[in-house]
Amino acid sequence: MSSKKLNITNKKGYKLQAFLELPANQKPQHYAIFAHCFTCSSTLSAVRNISRSLTGHGFGVLRFDFTGLGRSEGEFAESHFSANVDDLLAVNAYLKTNYQAPSLLVGHSLGGAAVIVAASKLDNIKAVATVGAPATASHVTHLFSHDIDEVKEKGEVEVNIGGRPFKINEAFVNDFSKIDLPEITKNLRKPILIMHAPFDSIVGIDNAHKLYHDAHHPKSFVSLDGADHLLSNAKDSRYVGNIIGTWVQRYFVQEDHSMLDTKGEQLVAHLNLVEDNFTTSIQTKKHSFIADEPEHVGGDDFGPSPYEFLSAGLAACTVMTLKMYAQRKKWDLQEVYVYITYSKKHSDDLMLDLDKPKQIDHLQKRLKFVGNLDEKQKARLKEIAAKCPVHKTLTSDTVIETEVIA
């Protein structure tokens, strides 16, 4: 997964700060837009977690700050409900022009109401998911209801929402009542997933019931047991992202992943030098990986480096060998950690007596055992760690034959 920072201009000329999250291979099958909750921003941990979980399902996800919030331009008083919808339309147009038309809208809290309205205006949107969304746009006015009369008197007042001060005006308040969200939900006729916590103290569960009642099939509901409105617990927001990513597959045409032909070998690596810098696709008959170089050597750091894969092979082989040995001996080995570092070291530093001193490839292997083991058992496990097949391959004479094929 990687993130690109963007600036998107809305219909009023304000720049909206946005982040585009991409899958590890940088090639999304589909794009989604995430709309954050009322007075929140795109950097809220729940927003990041949901977006990044969706990248694991092949999505490119654009999360952004509404007008007057986060690092987007404008004033909060201009961030009324209609403006939120307009911002979504501007972001949709940007993706459509510069990347690919998005097909999924995800909204949290009031952002959930906004994505329903935006989806009703956009033919390219094929599905909608809401999290803790109100059934009416005007629901949020209860947060500052005691100040509404003062707004009418003074024209503009400062209100406290969630412990933070915001300036609102009469136009801001009145805009929430202009949208007939129940009617729009009834006429949406697009797949919708409604997710809500049963004991949400900010937007009650009755809102989910009404949304579900208003929506037409195909519609789905998932209860977020134990979660709070802001999805403060990371496991809740990751769960939300993974559920959305799984649910939406039923409604989207999935691209068939063309498997690279290993041509009878165990593994194939492929690099498109024109498109991918150093990002390399690696594939066995059943598994796929991404390799890359770190940024300090000119790569994009989208995956482990070749030497990190080498170290990973040694570490994995070591822990598996130790597991088999300990089980055969019926020793109380419960967990194994193997820490590997690759470097170049001079033979003199390694106290090696060579006729011609030189730089040597060096792999540092450190072991940590969890279990009821005595020192003699630990010493034996250290010996066994050096007998794993990959360790023996790396320390033996190895022949690599290379040929060019058509």
C-alpha positions in Angstrom: 0.0 0.0 0.0 1.2 3.5 -0.8 -0.3 7.0 -0.4 -0.2 10.0 -2.7 -1.0 13.5 -1.5 -3.3 15.4 -3.8 -5.0 18.8 -4.0 -8.4 18.9 -5.7 -10.2 22.1 -6.6 -14.0 22.2 -5.8 -16.7 24.3 -7.5 -15.9 27.3 -5.3 -12.2 27.3 -6.2 -11.1 25.9 -2.8 -8.4 23.4 -2.7 -9.3 20.2 -0.9 -6.5 18.1 0.6 -6.7 14.5 -0.4 -4.8 11.3 -0.1 -5.0 8.5 -2.7 -4.3 5.1 -1.1 -3.2 2.4 -3.7 -2.7 -1.3 -3.5 0.8 -2.7 -3.2 1.0 -3.4 -6.9 -0.2 0.2 -7.7 -2.8 -1.1 -10.0 -6.3 -0.8 -8.5 -9.1 -2.9 -10.0 -11.6 -0.2 -8.9 -11.6 3.2 -7.2 -13.5 4.4 -4.1 -14.1 7.7 -2.4 -14.3 8.0 1.4 -16.3 10.8 3.0 -15.4 11.5 6.7 -17.7 12.2 9.6 -19.1 15.6 10.6 -16.3 17.9 11.9 -13.7 15.1 11.4 -11.0 15.0 8.7 -9.4 12.4 6.3 -6.6 11.8 8.8 -8.8 10.3 11.5 -7.4 6.9 12.3 -10.6 5.1 11.4 -10.6 6.8 8.0 -7.1 5.7 7.3 -7.7 2.1 8.5 -10.8 1.6 6.5 -9.2 3.1 3.3 -6.0 1.0 3.8 -8.0 -2.2 4.4 -9.9 -1.6 1.1 -6.6 -1.4 -0.7 -6.1 -5.0 0.3 -9.2 -5.8 -1.7 -7.8 -4.2 -4.9 -9.2 -0.7 -4.4 -7.6 2.7 -4.9 -9.2 4.8 -2.2 -9.3 8.6 -2.2 -10.0 10.1 1.2 -10.2 13.9 1.5 -11.1 16.8 3.8 -14.4 18.5 3.2 -14.4 22.3 2.8 -13.2 24.1 5.9 -12.0 21.0 7.7 -8.6 19.4 8.1 -6.2 21.0 5.7 -8.8 22.0 3.0 -9.4 25.6 2.2 -12.6 27.5 3.2 -14.5 28.1 6.4 -16.5 25.5 8.4 -19.7 27.6 7.9 -19.3 26.8 4.2 -19.1 23.1 4.9 -22.9 22.6 5.1 -24.5 19.4 3.8 -25.0 20.5 0.2 -21.3 21.7 0.1 -20.2 18.2 1.3 -22.1 16.7 -1.6 -20.6 19.2 -4.0 -17.1 18.3 -2.7 -17.9 14.6 -3.4 -18.9 15.5 -6.9 -15.7 17.5 -7.4 -13.6 14.6 -6.1 -15.4 12.1 -8.4 -14.7 14.3 -11.4 -11.0 14.6 -10.5 -10.7 10.8 -10.2 -12.6 10.3 -13.4 -10.3 12.7 -15.3 -7.0 11.8 -13.8 -7.3 8.1 -12.9 -10.5 6.1 -13.4 -14.1 6.8 -12.6 -14.8 5.6 -9.0 -17.4 2.9 -8.6 -17.8 2.8 -4.7 -18.7 5.6 -2.2 -18.0 5.0 1.5 -19.3 7.5 4.1 -18.9 7.7 7.9 -21.6 9.4 10.0 -22.9 12.5 8.1 -20.4 11.5 5.3 -22.6 8.4 5.0 -25.7 10.6 4.3 -23.6 12.7 1.8 -22.5 9.6 -0.2 -26.1 8.5 -0.6 -27.0 11.8 -2.1 -23.9 11.9 -4.3 -24.5 8.4 -5.5 -28.0 9.4 -6.6 -26.3 12.0 -8.9 -23.5 9.8 -10.3 -24.0 7.1 -12.9 -20.5 5.7 -12.4 -21.1 4.8 -8.8 -22.2 1.2 -8.6 -22.4 0.7 -4.8 -22.6 2.6 -1.5 -21.5 1.7 2.0 -22.4 3.8 5.1 -21.0 3.6 8.7 -22.9 5.1 11.6 -24.9 7.3 9.2 -28.0 9.3 10.1 -31.3 8.7 8.3 -31.9 12.4 7.8 -29.4 15.1 7.0 -30.9 17.4 9.7 -30.0 14.9 12.4 -26.7 16.7 13.1 -28.4 19.9 14.1 -29.1 18.4 17.6 -25.4 18.9 18.2 -25.9 22.7 18.3 -29.7 22.9 18.7 -29.4 25.2 21.8 -27.6 27.8 19.6 -30.0 27.8 16.7 -32.1 30.7 18.1 -28.9 32.7 18.7 -27.8 32.1 15.1 -31.1 33.6 13.9 -30.5 36.6 16.1 -26.8 37.3 15.4 -26.4 35.8 12.0 -23.2 34.0 13.0 -22.2 32.4 16.3 -19.4 30.1 17.6 -20.6 26.7 18.8 -18.8 23.9 20.6 -19.0 20.5 18.8 -17.1 17.6 20.3 -15.0 20.0 22.4 -13.9 22.1 19.4 -15.1 25.6 18.5 -16.7 26.2 15.1 -18.4 29.2 13.6 -21.8 28.6 12.0 -24.4 30.8 10.3 -28.1 30.6 9.5 -27.4 29.4 6.0 -25.3 26.6 7.4 -28.2 25.5 9.8 -31.0 25.8 7.2 -29.1 23.8 4.5 -29.5 20.5 6.5 -33.3 20.6 6.2 -33.2 21.1 2.4 -32.3 17.6 1.6 -35.0 14.8 1.7 -32.6 12.0 2.5 -35.3 9.3 3.0 -36.8 10.0 -0.4 -33.4 10.0 -2.1 -32.6 6.7 -0.3 -35.8 5.1 -1.6 -35.0 6.2 -5.1 -31.3 5.2 -5.0 -31.7 1.7 -6.4 -28.1 0.8 -6.0 -26.5 -1.8 -3.7 -26.1 -0.4 -0.2 -24.4 -1.7 2.8 -25.4 -0.1 6.1 -23.1 -0.7 9.1 -23.9 0.6 12.6 -23.0 0.1 16.2 -26.0 -1.0 18.3 -25.1 1.3 21.2 -23.9 4.3 19.1 -24.5 7.3 21.4 -24.0 9.9 18.7 -26.2 8.5 15.9 -28.6 6.0 17.4 -29.2 2.6 15.9 -32.8 3.6 14.9 -31.2 5.6 12.1 -29.8 2.3 10.6 -33.2 0.8 10.9 -34.8 3.7 9.0 -32.1 3.7 6.3 -32.5 0.0 5.8 -36.3 0.4 5.6 -36.1 3.2 3.1 -33.6 1.5 0.8 -34.5 -1.0 -1.9 -32.8 -4.4 -2.4 -30.0 -5.2 -2.8 -29.4 -3.9 0.7 -27.4 -5.3 3.6 -26.9 -4.5 7.3 -23.9 -5.4 9.5 -23.9 -4.8 13.2 -20.7 -3.3 14.7 -21.0 -4.9 18.1 -18.9 -3.1 20.8 -17.8 -0.2 18.5 -18.3 3.4 19.3 -19.4 6.1 16.8 -15.9 7.2 15.8 -14.6 3.6 15.6 -11.9 4.5 18.1 -10.7 0.9 18.3 -8.5 0.1 15.3 -9.8 -3.4 15.1 -13.3 -2.1 14.5 -12.3 0.2 11.6 -10.2 -2.5 10.0 -13.1 -4.9 10.3 -15.3 -2.3 8.6 -12.9 -1.9 5.7 -12.6 -5.7 5.2 -16.3 -6.3 5.3 -16.9 -3.6 2.7 -14.2 -5.0 0.5 -15.7 -8.4 0.7 -19.4 -7.3 0.3 -18.8 -5.2 -2.7 -17.2 -8.0 -4.8 -20.7 -9.4 -5.5 -21.6 -6.3 -7.4 -18.4 -5.5 -9.3 -17.0 -7.3 -12.3 -13.7 -8.8 -11.1 -10.8 -8.7 -13.5 -9.2 -12.1 -14.1 -5.6 -11.9 -12.9 -3.4 -13.2 -15.7 -1.1 -15.7 -14.0 2.5 -15.5 -15.2 3.7 -18.7 -16.8 6.6 -20.1 -14.8 7.5 -22.2 -17.8 8.1 -25.3 -15.8 10.3 -23.5 -13.2 9.4 -23.0 -9.5 9.1 -19.2 -9.8 9.1 -16.3 -12.2 9.9 -12.6 -11.7 8.7 -9.9 -14.1 9.6 -6.2 -14.4 8.0 -3.8 -16.8 10.8 -1.3 -17.2 8.6 1.3 -18.9 5.8 1.4 -16.3 7.2 0.1 -13.0 10.6 1.5 -12.1 12.0 -1.3 -9.9 8.7 -2.7 -8.7 8.8 -6.4 -9.6 6.0 -9.0 -9.7 7.1 -12.4 -8.4 4.9 -15.5 -8.8 5.0 -19.2 -8.0 2.3 -21.6 -9.2 0.0 -20.5 -6.3 1.4 -17.3 -4.7 2.2 -13.7 -5.7 4.6 -11.2 -4.2 5.9 -7.7 -4.9 9.6 -6.8 -4.6 11.1 -3.3 -4.9 14.1 -1.2 -3.9 14.0 1.3 -1.1 13.6 5.0 -1.9 17.2 5.9 -1.0 18.5 3.8 -4.0 15.9 5.1 -6.4 13.0 2.6 -5.8 9.5 3.2 -4.6 9.6 0.9 -1.6 6.4 -0.9 -2.6 7.7 -4.2 -1.3 10.6 -6.0 0.3 14.0 -5.7 -1.4 15.7 -8.7 -3.0 18.1 -9.1 0.0 15.1 -8.8 2.4 13.5 -11.7 0.5 16.8 -13.6 0.9 16.8 -13.0 4.6 13.1 -13.9 4.8 13.8 -17.3 3.2 16.5 -18.0 5.7 14.3 -16.9 8.7 11.3 -18.9 7.5 13.3 -22.0 6.9 14.9 -21.7 10.3 11.7 -21.4 12.4 10.1 -24.3 10.5 13.1 -26.5 11.0 13.2 -25.7 14.7 9.4 -26.4 15.0 9.8 -29.9 13.5 12.8 -30.7 15.7 11.2 -29.5 18.9 8.0 -31.4 18.2 9.9 -34.6 17.5 11.8 -34.2 20.8 8.5 -33.3 22.6 10.2 -30.1 24.0 8.2 -27.2 25.3 9.0 -24.8 22.5 6.0 -22.6 22.1 7.3 -19.7 19.9 10.4 -18.9 17.9 11.7 -15.5 16.7 14.5 -15.3 14.2 16.0 -11.9 13.5 18.1 -11.6 10.3 20.4 -8.8 9.1 22.3 -8.9 5.8 25.4 -6.8 5.3 28.9 -6.8 3.8 31.8 -7.2 6.3 35.5 -7.4 5.9 37.1 -10.8 6.5 39.5 -9.2 9.1 36.5 -7.9 11.1 35.2 -11.4 11.1 38.5 -12.8 12.3 38.8 -15.0 9.2 42.3 -16.0 8.2 42.3 -15.7 4.4 45.2 -15.6 2.0 43.6 -12.6 0.4 41.5 -10.5 2.8 38.2 -9.3 1.3 34.6 -8.1 1.8 32.3 -11.0 2.5 28.5 -11.4 2.5 27.4 -11.6 6.1 24.1 -12.8 7.6 23.5 -12.2 11.3 21.0 -14.6 12.7 19.6 -14.1 16.3 17.2 -16.5 17.9 14.6 -16.0 20.6 12.8 -19.0 22.1 9.6 -18.9 24.1 8.9 -22.0 26.3 10.1 -24.0 29.2 13.6 -24.8 27.9 16.8 -25.4 29.8 20.2 -24.0 28.6 21.2 -27.4 27.1 18.0 -27.5 25.0 18.6 -23.9 23.8 22.1 -24.7 22.8 20.9 -27.7 20.8 18.3 -25.6 19.1 21.0 -23.2 18.1 22.9 -26.0 16.4 19.7 -27.2 14.6 19.1 -23.6 13.4 22.2 -23.9 11.3 21.0 -27.2 9.7 17.9 -25.8 8.0 18.0 -26.4 4.2 18.2 -22.7 3.2 21.1 -22.1 5.7 23.0 -25.1 4.3 22.4 -23.8 0.8 23.7 -20.3 1.6 26.9 -21.7 3.2 27.6 -24.4 0.6 29.0 -24.2 -2.9 26.1 -23.2 -5.1 26.0 -23.3 -8.9 23.6 -20.9 -10.8 23.1 -21.8 -14.4 21.8 -19.0 -16.6 20.3 -19.2 -20.1 18.3 -16.9 -22.4 15.0 -18.3 -23.7 12.6 -17.0 -26.3 
